[in-house]
Amino acid sequence: MRRPTGHPAGSVAVGSLCVLVASALWGTTGTAATFAPAVGPLAIGAVAMGLGGLLQALIAAPRIAREVPRLRAQRGVVLLGAMAVALYPLAFYSSMHLAGVAAGTVVSIGSAPLVSALIERVVDGRRLTRRWMLGAALGMSGTVLLCVAEAAKAHSASGAGSVRMTVLGVGLGLVAGLAYALYSWAAHRLIGRGVSSGAAMGTVFGIGGVLLLPVLLATGAPLLSSWSNAAVGAYMALVPMLIGYVLFGWGLAHVPASTATTLSLLEPAVAAVLAVLIVGERLPLLGWIGIASVIGCLAVLTTPPRTARQPRAITTRTTTGAGGPATSPSGGPSVHVTASSVPTGPGPGSTH
């Protein structure tokens, strides 16, 4: 995993941890939604991301006010991120509704790292490291295995009709993955251009929340029909969305968007395990192999790279003249070869 310029290894480790904790919180959303079966996926998505985004904006309001000039200068990036924020929950929760909690989460989150990497490569010119490619390959392989396992289960359970729903759910999951990659890149871009993580996330998610309000007003009546439905809506807005995305914003301040979205592959693994343990879904052996691959991906991306050993300083001295400076055999001054003058490992932009 390549460290962003100017961030020490400890900073990257903290950023990675923030993203992993956020991903674990997001992994609970699909299971939480099953406790409000009368609430449709559009309403769940709108209340989660809509209210969560508005709360982020409210908390970050002082920072946003101070950084309005910078945000205005990047208004195109802000609007792109906000529209992606509004699109993401509608596609994501509809994907889970049609394809199942595990498959919908797997496709939505699993497709995001490749899209993020493509955006960073084309727009930012960021070179992909071998470590990232290995981790992404493991993670994507795991998500594909999970998806195949879910599709096979759907086919055996309900026949062709269920398969069509699964395919549609997978398609919406790909849309959600694109939206996730876009708003992650937009937030990272804003932070990289001097906007604080709180102001960047609060602005992007606040405007996205405003865009989701009409959907919430049109579909959210069932959220008020019972205390359990209201509790689910409150949990979604406050825990995975508010707390989760605050942590994600901190993480984006220290790791690239492509790394953050790849670390987010923890989410489908958590979602799949919770779907089995709490919802009662059955996950075939192929799905468990997929989860193991995702865990392998996280291990590759979060294990600190080994530091090259620093060679001892070597000093070449010769006999001095009468009280004169030390000289080399050629008659010049002695040569001091220190660790700082010896190449000890890859240079900037190298693969870690």
N, C-alpha and C positions, 0 to 999 in steps of 0.2 A: 504494500500500500504506500503510495507516494505521499510524503508529507507536503502540505501546501507551503509555499514559500513564506518564511518568517515564522512558522509555528514549530516549536520544539516537539520532540517525541511525546513528552508528557501531556502536552496540550492536545495532540492528536488522539492519545489514549483516552483522555477525558471526553473529547468530542465523540469518539466511537462509543464509549459507554453510554453517553446521553442518547445517542441514536438507538442503541440496543434496548435500553429501558423504554424508550418511546415505542419501539416496535413491539415489545412485549405487551404494552398497554393496548396498542391498536389490535393486537391479536385477540383481545377479549370482545371486540365489538360484534362480531358475527354471532358468538354465543349469547351475548347480552340481548341481541335483537330477537332471538328465539323466545325470550320471555315476554315479548309483546307481539304475539302472532296476529293480532287484529290490526296492527299498524303496518302499513305498506312500506316497501323499501324506499320510495321517494320521500315519504314523511320521515323515516328514520335517518336517511341521509341529510335531509334539510335541517332537522333539529340538531343533529350531531355537529355537522360542519357549520351550519348557519349560526346557531347560538354560540357554539364554541369559538367561531371566528369573531363574532361581535364582542364576546368577553375578552378575547385577546386584544382587540383594538381598544377596549375600554381600559384595560390594565396598562397598556402601552401608550395611552393617550398623551401623557406629558412628553415622552420621548418622540412620539410622532410629531407633536407640535414643534419641538425644537429642530426637527430634521426635515421639515416641509420643503425647504429649498432643494435638498439633495433628492428627496423623493420626487419632487416635481421634475427635476432634471432627468429622472429615470422613469417617467410616467408610462412609457411604452412597456417596459419590463414589468412595472407594477400592474398594469391592466392585463397583460398576458397571464401573469401569475394568478390574479384574481379570477379571471374567467376559467382558468384550469381548476382553481379551488372549487368553484361553483359546479363544474362538470363532474369532478371526481366522485363525490359521494353518491350522486344520482346513478352513475354508471356502476360504481363499486357495489352498492347495496342491492341494486337490481341484478348484478351478476351473481351475488351470493344467493339471492332469492331463487334464481332460475337454475343455477348449476350446483348449489350446495355451498355450505359455509367453507369447507376445505378447498374445493376447486375454485370457487369465486375469488377467494383470498389469494390462492396460489397464482392464478393467472394475472390478477390485477397487480400484485406486488412483484411477482416474478418477472414480468415483462419490463418493468420500469428501469432496472439497471442498464439494459442494452440501449433503451431509448435515451437515458441520461448520458451514457458514454458517447452515443452518436451526436447528441446535441453539443457536448463539450468538445468533441473532436472537430465538428464542423464550425461551430460558432467561436469557440475559445482557442482552438488549435491545441488542445491538451493531448499529449501523447499517452496512450494506454500502456501501463506497465505489465510485465509478465505476471507479476503477483496478482494484480487485479484480474487479468484474463483467466488465470487459473481459478481464482475464487469465483468469478462470474460463471465459468464453465461448470464448476461443481454446483453452484446455486441454481443455475438454469436447468441443469440435468435433474436436480432434485425436484424442481417445480414441475418439470415435464412429467416425471414419474408419478408425482402426486396427482396431476391432472389426468393422466392415462388411467390411473387406478380409480379415480372418481367416475370417469366416463364409462369404464367397464362395469363398475358397480351399478350405475344408472341403467345401462343397457340390460343387465341381467334382472334388474328389479322391475322395471316398468315398460320395457320395450322401446319402440321407435319414437313414441311421443316424448318420452323422457330424454332420449338422446337429442332430439331437436331442441328441447329446452336447454340441455347442457351446452349444445353448440352455440345457441344464442347467448347464454350466460358467459361462455368463453369469449365471444366477440365483444360483449360489453366489458368484460374484464380487461381486454386489450385496450379499449378506449380509456378505461380507468387508469391503466398503467401509463398511457401517454400523458394523461392529465397530471398524474402524480410526478412524473419526470419533469414536466414543464414547470409546475409550481415550485418544485425543489430547486431546479436550475435558476428560476427567477429570484427566489429568496437568496440563494448563494451568490448570485450576481450582484444583488443589492448590497449584501454584506461585504462583498469584495470591493465595492466602490465606495465604502466608507459609511454606509448606513448601519446602525447598530442592529443586532439580531432581533431585539424586541420591537424596534420600529419597523423593520422589514417584515417580520412575521405578522405584527399587528395590523399593518396597512394592507398587505396582500390578503390576509384572512378576513380582515374586517370588511373590505370591499366585496370579497367573495361571499361573506355572510349576508350582506345586503342583497346581493343578486339572488340568494337562495330564499329570501323572505317570501316572495310570491308563491314559491313552491310549498313552503311551510304553511302559509295561509290557506292554500287550496287543498292540501292533503293531510294537514296535521290535526284535524278534529279528533280522530281516535286516540291521540296522545292524552287528551283530557277526559276520556271516557272512564278511566279507572286509575287508581293509585299506582298499580303495578306498571301500567303503560307510562304514566308520568315519571315514575322512578327510573324506568329504562331510559327515557329521553333525557332526564337530568344527568344520569350516569354518563351517557354517551357524550353529552356536551361538556361536562366538567372534567372527567378523568381522561379518557383516551384522546379527546380532541383538545381541550384546553391545556392540561398538564403535558400530554404527549407531545403536542406541537411546540410548546415552550421549550421542552427538552430537545426536540428536533432542531429548533432554531439555534440553540446553543451548539448543537453538534455541527450544524452547517457553518458555523463561524470558524471551525477548526479542521474540517475535512471536506473534500470536493463533493459535489452533488452526486456524482457517479458512485463514489464510495459509500455515501450515506444511503442511497437507494439500494445498493448491494447489501449493506448491513441490515437493511429493512427486510431482507429475506427471512429474518427470524420470525416476522409476523405470521406468514402462512404456516410455519411449523407450529407455532403456539396455537394458532387457530385450529389446525388439524387435530392437535392433541386435545384441546378443550372440546372440540366437536365430538370426539370419541368418548371422553371421560364424562362430559356433562350432558351434551345434546343426545348422545346415544347413537351417533353415526358409527358405521363400521368402516375401518380403513384396512384395505388388503395389504398383504406383505409388500407389494410394490410401493405402496404409499409410505410405509415405514422406511423402506430403503431410500425413498425420496427425502424424507425428513432427515435421515442420517447424512445424506449428501449436502443438504442445506447447512447442517451443523458443521460439516467439514469446510464448507465455504466460509462460514463465520470464523472458524479456527485459522484458516489461511489469511484472512484479511485483518484479524485482530492480534495475531501473534507478533510481538515486536521483532524486527529484523535483527540478526546478529551483528554486533558492532565489530568492525575489523580491528585487529590488534595493532596498537601503535608501536612501531619499532623504536628501540632505544636510540637516544642521540649518540652519534659517532663523531668523535673529534680526532682529527689528524694533527699531531703536533710533531715538530722537529726541534732539534737542538737550537737554542737561541744564540745569538751573538752576544757580545759583551753588554749585557743589560738591555739588548734590543728586543724588538718584538719577535715573537715566534715566527718562523718562516717555514714554508713548505720546501720539499726537495727542489722545486724549480726556482726557489728564491723568493716566491711571493708570500703573502700572508697565509697563515694556516687556514684550513677549510673546516668549517663546522657544519656537519650534516645533521639536521634536526628532524624530528617527526613531522614538523609542519612543511618541510620541503620535500618530503617523500610521498608519492601518491599512495594512499592507504586504501582506496576503495573507489567505487563509482562516483562520478562527479554529479553536479546538479542535473536533475532530470533523468537520473539513472533509475534502473529498476531496483526496488528494495525487495 
